[in-house]
Structures are given as structure tokens and as C-alpha cells.
């Protein structure tokens, strides 16, 4: 195997373990209701790793793995699995972000997938494909919220304002308009 190391999103570097790719795919495929999920996980993990090894690098990033897996799933038209796999990486956002203060004043648990789905929906309403972009934007917004609020509860209005600003800054004018016009969170 050519790949030796994975540079994780948290900055650490650890040995590459192909079994982790297969395990995450298996969990995703089972959750998506894919028939014979074990055989599908074997095939998709093999294809994703082949794709990664084709780059000829000994060290890859977690994002490289995620993109390779998503590519393989999209190629095979595994729509439910793609959606599920996109959401799994969002769970990393929960670190440090715990609560949201709703308009009513009620405090609820912060769920990164709600933010992701609202951004993805704004892209869809704007007539644009937004899955991978929505995921990246969700990570960026989550990081900025962590920096601004730390472990404090975040007002939903602040999340909406920051999301609209990030969409505007990234020149997604149609998606920003759709996001602002509708109550997605």
C-alpha cells in the first residue's frame, strides 16, 4: 500500500488504516438501507482507496478520503449513501458548539446537520447543486461560530446572519437570497 499517513482535520497525523474507510462506509451504507451493505462497503472502499493511491502520495488528508468516498458513491448513483456520508463529517462540528438560543428564548442542542441542510436547501431553491459546497460552508461557519462563541449558547439570529454573510462573501448571491427569504433553521 502506497498511502502511509493521514493528516487529520484536528492537525494530527496518524497511520493510514484502510479498515477505517471500510467501517465508515459500512455504517453509512447500512444507515442508507443499501442491500448487502458489507459487499458494497468492500467494493466502494477498494475503489476509493485505489483512487487515492492513484495520486501517488504517501500522506493524504481526511478530506482527500472523504472526497474519494463521495466520488465513488456518486459514480454508482448511491444518492442516499452520499447524503448520509456528507452528514457524518458534520458531526465533527459538535466539538465546542453545544447550544442554540431560538427566537422564543428557548435553548436547544446545536445540530450541525440542520445548518448543512438549510444551506443545501438554499442552493436547491436557487437552482444550483450545493451538496459539497454546503458541506464546506457548514464547516467554515461552524469554525467561525466556535471562534466567536466558544462554548456559549449561540443565538439563532447570529447563525443566520453569519450564514448569509458567508454565502454573500463567497459570491453565492442566488443561494444567499433564498437563504435570507426563507426560515431554514
Rosetta blueprint (number, residue, H / E / L):
1 X L
2 X L
3 X L
4 X L
5 X E
6 X E
7 X E
8 X L
9 X L
10 X L
11 X L
12 X L
13 X E
14 X E
15 X E
16 X L
17 X L
18 X H
19 X H
20 X H
21 X H
22 X H
23 X H
24 X H
25 X H
26 X H
27 X H
28 X H
29 X H
30 X H
31 X H
32 X L
33 X L
34 X L
35 X L
36 X L
37 X H
38 X H
39 X H
40 X H
41 X H
42 X H
43 X H
44 X H
45 X H
46 X H
47 X H
48 X H
49 X H
50 X H
51 X H
52 X H
53 X H
54 X L
55 X L
56 X L
57 X L
58 X L
59 X E
60 X E
61 X E
62 X H
63 X H
64 X H
65 X H
66 X H
67 X H
68 X H
69 X H
70 X H
71 X H
72 X H
73 X H
74 X H
75 X H
76 X L
77 X L
78 X L
79 X H
80 X H
81 X H
82 X H
83 X H
84 X H
85 X H
86 X H
87 X H
88 X H
89 X H
90 X H
91 X H
92 X H
93 X H
94 X H
95 X L
96 X L
97 X L
98 X L
99 X E
100 X E
101 X E
102 X L
103 X L
104 X L
105 X L
106 X L
107 X E
108 X E
109 X E
110 X L
111 X L
112 X H
113 X H
114 X H
115 X H
116 X H
117 X H
118 X H
119 X H
120 X H
121 X H
122 X H
123 X H
124 X H
125 X H
126 X L
127 X L
128 X L
129 X L
130 X L
131 X H
132 X H
133 X H
134 X H
135 X H
136 X H
137 X H
138 X H
139 X H
140 X H
141 X H
142 X H
143 X H
144 X H
145 X H
146 X H
147 X H
148 X H
149 X H
150 X L
151 X L
152 X L
153 X L
154 X E
155 X E
156 X H
157 X H
158 X H
159 X H
160 X H
161 X H
162 X H
163 X H
164 X H
165 X H
166 X H
167 X H
168 X H
169 X H
170 X L
171 X L
172 X L
173 X H
174 X H
175 X H
176 X H
177 X H
178 X H
179 X H
180 X H
181 X H
182 X L
183 X L
184 X L
185 X L
